[in-house]
């Protein structure tokens, strides 16, 4: 793992095949100039690696963890059970699953009491929203980032007005 000491957000994936979707989260974080890292681990195939990551994340300065996983999608819950940090789960549609991400959604959202995972939409929209949620969490203590979030929201509204004018 290439550790970026300055990273505030960790984007975790259960498989390298998740990268095309999870790049959406990285893109949003880059847009807001939020330092982040990418980390690959599996709750089932590399449980010790997962536990080591979860246990050390807060001590490395990570503030929010975004986790993308498909199929059984236990990765976000396993990480959330081993860290005090906010964990945002992104269910992914795995090509190996006939359930088109619904299995991952249920595995992400149906956490037992005491192990919170914020669950986003399935796929790219979920990855994008996970990063936006992470930015909003970080903006609670960062006035500059809060202004950037406000600007982002205003820009979305302006885009709708411009599209209306073109109709």
Short mmCIF file of the C-alpha atoms (twelve columns), coordinates in Angstrom:
data_MODEL
# 
_entry.id   MODEL 
# 
loop_
_atom_site.group_PDB 
_atom_site.id 
_atom_site.type_symbol 
_atom_site.label_atom_id 
_atom_site.label_alt_id 
_atom_site.label_comp_id 
_atom_site.label_asym_id 
_atom_site.label_seq_id 
_atom_site.Cartn_x 
_atom_site.Cartn_y 
_atom_site.Cartn_z 
_atom_site.pdbx_PDB_model_num 
ATOM 1   C CA . UNK A 1   0.000   0.000   0.000   1 
ATOM 2   C CA . UNK A 2   1.270   3.447   -0.886  1 
ATOM 3   C CA . UNK A 3   0.443   5.482   2.197   1 
ATOM 4   C CA . UNK A 4   -0.210  9.155   1.677   1 
ATOM 5   C CA . UNK A 5   0.256   10.645  5.118   1 
ATOM 6   C CA . UNK A 6   -1.745  13.696  4.141   1 
ATOM 7   C CA . UNK A 7   -4.809  11.698  3.020   1 
ATOM 8   C CA . UNK A 8   -8.048  12.593  4.796   1 
ATOM 9   C CA . UNK A 9   -10.288 10.136  2.956   1 
ATOM 10  C CA . UNK A 10  -9.576  6.541   2.135   1 
ATOM 11  C CA . UNK A 11  -11.384 4.943   -0.807  1 
ATOM 12  C CA . UNK A 12  -11.416 1.209   -0.196  1 
ATOM 13  C CA . UNK A 13  -12.351 -1.430  -2.761  1 
ATOM 14  C CA . UNK A 14  -12.950 -5.128  -2.448  1 
ATOM 15  C CA . UNK A 15  -11.591 -5.838  -5.932  1 
ATOM 16  C CA . UNK A 16  -9.521  -4.092  -8.574  1 
ATOM 17  C CA . UNK A 17  -12.513 -4.507  -10.886 1 
ATOM 18  C CA . UNK A 18  -14.287 -1.911  -8.683  1 
ATOM 19  C CA . UNK A 19  -11.840 0.825   -9.684  1 
ATOM 20  C CA . UNK A 20  -13.767 2.166   -12.715 1 
ATOM 21  C CA . UNK A 21  -16.758 2.906   -10.451 1 
ATOM 22  C CA . UNK A 22  -14.795 4.102   -7.426  1 
ATOM 23  C CA . UNK A 23  -12.834 6.543   -9.606  1 
ATOM 24  C CA . UNK A 24  -16.037 8.603   -9.489  1 
ATOM 25  C CA . UNK A 25  -15.422 9.159   -5.773  1 
ATOM 26  C CA . UNK A 26  -11.779 10.036  -6.384  1 
ATOM 27  C CA . UNK A 27  -12.821 12.534  -9.055  1 
ATOM 28  C CA . UNK A 28  -15.118 14.393  -6.665  1 
ATOM 29  C CA . UNK A 29  -12.464 14.464  -3.947  1 
ATOM 30  C CA . UNK A 30  -9.974  15.847  -6.466  1 
ATOM 31  C CA . UNK A 31  -12.490 18.521  -7.516  1 
ATOM 32  C CA . UNK A 32  -12.637 19.681  -3.882  1 
ATOM 33  C CA . UNK A 33  -8.862  19.260  -3.384  1 
ATOM 34  C CA . UNK A 34  -9.397  16.709  -0.628  1 
ATOM 35  C CA . UNK A 35  -6.339  14.479  -0.189  1 
ATOM 36  C CA . UNK A 36  -7.247  10.826  -0.511  1 
ATOM 37  C CA . UNK A 37  -5.827  7.384   -1.052  1 
ATOM 38  C CA . UNK A 38  -6.971  4.181   -2.729  1 
ATOM 39  C CA . UNK A 39  -6.760  0.894   -0.866  1 
ATOM 40  C CA . UNK A 40  -7.570  -2.645  -2.013  1 
ATOM 41  C CA . UNK A 41  -8.613  -5.291  0.488   1 
ATOM 42  C CA . UNK A 42  -11.274 -7.948  0.897   1 
ATOM 43  C CA . UNK A 43  -13.328 -8.856  3.944   1 
ATOM 44  C CA . UNK A 44  -13.309 -12.476 2.789   1 
ATOM 45  C CA . UNK A 45  -10.060 -12.981 0.859   1 
ATOM 46  C CA . UNK A 46  -7.739  -10.853 3.009   1 
ATOM 47  C CA . UNK A 47  -9.399  -10.434 6.429   1 
ATOM 48  C CA . UNK A 48  -6.157  -9.713  8.277   1 
ATOM 49  C CA . UNK A 49  -5.221  -6.979  5.791   1 
ATOM 50  C CA . UNK A 50  -8.713  -5.504  6.215   1 
ATOM 51  C CA . UNK A 51  -8.458  -5.517  10.009  1 
ATOM 52  C CA . UNK A 52  -4.999  -3.966  9.934   1 
ATOM 53  C CA . UNK A 53  -6.231  -1.192  7.628   1 
ATOM 54  C CA . UNK A 54  -9.337  -0.465  9.735   1 
ATOM 55  C CA . UNK A 55  -7.429  -0.459  12.998  1 
ATOM 56  C CA . UNK A 56  -4.753  1.954   11.790  1 
ATOM 57  C CA . UNK A 57  -6.768  4.358   9.603   1 
ATOM 58  C CA . UNK A 58  -7.623  6.908   12.309  1 
ATOM 59  C CA . UNK A 59  -4.040  6.943   13.578  1 
ATOM 60  C CA . UNK A 60  -2.814  7.763   10.073  1 
ATOM 61  C CA . UNK A 61  -5.021  10.857  9.912   1 
ATOM 62  C CA . UNK A 62  -7.857  9.426   7.841   1 
ATOM 63  C CA . UNK A 63  -11.141 11.172  8.714   1 
ATOM 64  C CA . UNK A 64  -13.661 9.330   6.506   1 
ATOM 65  C CA . UNK A 65  -13.610 5.934   4.795   1 
ATOM 66  C CA . UNK A 66  -15.540 5.251   1.577   1 
ATOM 67  C CA . UNK A 67  -15.959 1.551   0.843   1 
ATOM 68  C CA . UNK A 68  -17.099 0.071   -2.463  1 
ATOM 69  C CA . UNK A 69  -17.923 -3.621  -2.677  1 
ATOM 70  C CA . UNK A 70  -20.145 -5.935  -4.668  1 
ATOM 71  C CA . UNK A 71  -21.974 -9.210  -4.077  1 
ATOM 72  C CA . UNK A 72  -22.017 -9.981  -0.350  1 
ATOM 73  C CA . UNK A 73  -20.444 -6.553  0.269   1 
ATOM 74  C CA . UNK A 74  -19.448 -7.155  3.878   1 
ATOM 75  C CA . UNK A 75  -16.365 -4.976  3.526   1 
ATOM 76  C CA . UNK A 76  -17.928 -1.706  4.741   1 
ATOM 77  C CA . UNK A 77  -19.435 -3.386  7.799   1 
ATOM 78  C CA . UNK A 78  -16.241 -5.205  8.685   1 
ATOM 79  C CA . UNK A 79  -14.288 -1.957  8.491   1 
ATOM 80  C CA . UNK A 80  -16.964 -0.045  10.446  1 
ATOM 81  C CA . UNK A 81  -16.791 -2.654  13.195  1 
ATOM 82  C CA . UNK A 82  -13.079 -1.950  13.672  1 
ATOM 83  C CA . UNK A 83  -12.785 1.843   13.436  1 
ATOM 84  C CA . UNK A 84  -14.408 4.863   15.091  1 
ATOM 85  C CA . UNK A 85  -14.343 6.732   11.762  1 
ATOM 86  C CA . UNK A 86  -17.425 7.379   9.613   1 
ATOM 87  C CA . UNK A 87  -17.768 4.681   6.963   1 
ATOM 88  C CA . UNK A 88  -19.722 5.317   3.781   1 
ATOM 89  C CA . UNK A 89  -20.679 2.207   1.824   1 
ATOM 90  C CA . UNK A 90  -21.101 2.081   -1.946  1 
ATOM 91  C CA . UNK A 91  -22.837 -1.087  -3.125  1 
ATOM 92  C CA . UNK A 92  -21.537 -2.209  -6.511  1 
ATOM 93  C CA . UNK A 93  -23.138 -4.192  -9.287  1 
ATOM 94  C CA . UNK A 94  -20.832 -7.150  -9.722  1 
ATOM 95  C CA . UNK A 95  -20.828 -8.841  -13.115 1 
ATOM 96  C CA . UNK A 96  -20.692 -12.142 -11.225 1 
ATOM 97  C CA . UNK A 97  -23.990 -11.453 -9.460  1 
ATOM 98  C CA . UNK A 98  -27.358 -11.926 -11.172 1 
ATOM 99  C CA . UNK A 99  -28.886 -9.513  -8.623  1 
ATOM 100 C CA . UNK A 100 -27.442 -6.362  -10.271 1 
ATOM 101 C CA . UNK A 101 -26.133 -4.888  -7.025  1 
ATOM 102 C CA . UNK A 102 -29.257 -5.462  -4.949  1 
ATOM 103 C CA . UNK A 103 -27.386 -8.064  -2.888  1 
ATOM 104 C CA . UNK A 104 -24.612 -5.549  -2.242  1 
ATOM 105 C CA . UNK A 105 -27.146 -2.870  -1.316  1 
ATOM 106 C CA . UNK A 106 -28.775 -5.093  1.289   1 
ATOM 107 C CA . UNK A 107 -25.411 -6.176  2.700   1 
ATOM 108 C CA . UNK A 108 -24.389 -2.527  3.015   1 
ATOM 109 C CA . UNK A 109 -27.583 -1.085  4.459   1 
ATOM 110 C CA . UNK A 110 -28.660 -3.910  6.792   1 
ATOM 111 C CA . UNK A 111 -26.081 -3.414  9.524   1 
ATOM 112 C CA . UNK A 112 -26.717 -4.468  13.115  1 
ATOM 113 C CA . UNK A 113 -27.275 -1.741  15.696  1 
ATOM 114 C CA . UNK A 114 -23.984 -0.322  16.921  1 
ATOM 115 C CA . UNK A 115 -22.110 -0.729  13.614  1 
ATOM 116 C CA . UNK A 116 -23.146 2.245   11.479  1 
ATOM 117 C CA . UNK A 117 -22.487 2.357   7.744   1 
ATOM 118 C CA . UNK A 118 -23.946 5.167   5.659   1 
ATOM 119 C CA . UNK A 119 -25.278 3.489   2.505   1 
ATOM 120 C CA . UNK A 120 -25.291 5.209   -0.868  1 
ATOM 121 C CA . UNK A 121 -26.930 4.275   -4.169  1 
ATOM 122 C CA . UNK A 122 -25.646 1.378   -6.241  1 
ATOM 123 C CA . UNK A 123 -22.812 2.168   -8.651  1 
ATOM 124 C CA . UNK A 124 -21.437 5.438   -10.035 1 
ATOM 125 C CA . UNK A 125 -24.060 7.717   -8.477  1 
ATOM 126 C CA . UNK A 126 -23.343 6.099   -5.115  1 
ATOM 127 C CA . UNK A 127 -19.584 6.563   -5.492  1 
ATOM 128 C CA . UNK A 128 -20.061 10.221  -6.415  1 
ATOM 129 C CA . UNK A 129 -22.463 10.812  -3.511  1 
ATOM 130 C CA . UNK A 130 -20.163 9.003   -1.090  1 
ATOM 131 C CA . UNK A 131 -17.399 11.461  -1.920  1 
ATOM 132 C CA . UNK A 132 -19.791 14.396  -1.618  1 
ATOM 133 C CA . UNK A 133 -20.897 13.094  1.793   1 
ATOM 134 C CA . UNK A 134 -17.259 12.785  2.859   1 
ATOM 135 C CA . UNK A 135 -16.633 16.364  1.722   1 
ATOM 136 C CA . UNK A 136 -19.656 17.579  3.690   1 
ATOM 137 C CA . UNK A 137 -18.410 15.772  6.802   1 
ATOM 138 C CA . UNK A 138 -14.967 17.347  6.427   1 
ATOM 139 C CA . UNK A 139 -16.562 20.754  5.783   1 
ATOM 140 C CA . UNK A 140 -18.029 20.743  9.283   1 
ATOM 141 C CA . UNK A 141 -14.586 21.822  10.540  1 
ATOM 142 C CA . UNK A 142 -13.247 23.578  7.429   1 
ATOM 143 C CA . UNK A 143 -14.776 26.921  6.415   1 
ATOM 144 C CA . UNK A 144 -13.012 26.963  3.051   1 
ATOM 145 C CA . UNK A 145 -14.327 23.527  2.211   1 
ATOM 146 C CA . UNK A 146 -17.795 24.609  3.371   1 
ATOM 147 C CA . UNK A 147 -17.680 27.542  0.926   1 
ATOM 148 C CA . UNK A 148 -16.673 25.106  -1.820  1 
ATOM 149 C CA . UNK A 149 -19.647 22.859  -0.972  1 
ATOM 150 C CA . UNK A 150 -21.972 25.864  -1.043  1 
ATOM 151 C CA . UNK A 151 -20.531 26.833  -4.429  1 
ATOM 152 C CA . UNK A 152 -21.016 23.307  -5.752  1 
ATOM 153 C CA . UNK A 153 -24.668 23.346  -4.703  1 
ATOM 154 C CA . UNK A 154 -25.202 26.780  -6.271  1 
ATOM 155 C CA . UNK A 155 -23.551 25.599  -9.499  1 
ATOM 156 C CA . UNK A 156 -25.937 22.651  -9.748  1 
ATOM 157 C CA . UNK A 157 -28.883 25.040  -9.455  1 
ATOM 158 C CA . UNK A 158 -27.365 27.364  -12.071 1 
ATOM 159 C CA . UNK A 159 -26.850 24.426  -14.425 1 
ATOM 160 C CA . UNK A 160 -30.563 23.609  -14.190 1 
ATOM 161 C CA . UNK A 161 -31.466 27.221  -14.992 1 
ATOM 162 C CA . UNK A 162 -29.163 27.180  -18.024 1 
ATOM 163 C CA . UNK A 163 -30.675 23.904  -19.222 1 
ATOM 164 C CA . UNK A 164 -34.136 25.369  -18.813 1 
ATOM 165 C CA . UNK A 165 -33.150 28.306  -21.018 1 
ATOM 166 C CA . UNK A 166 -32.017 25.889  -23.747 1 
ATOM 167 C CA . UNK A 167 -35.306 23.944  -23.770 1 
# 
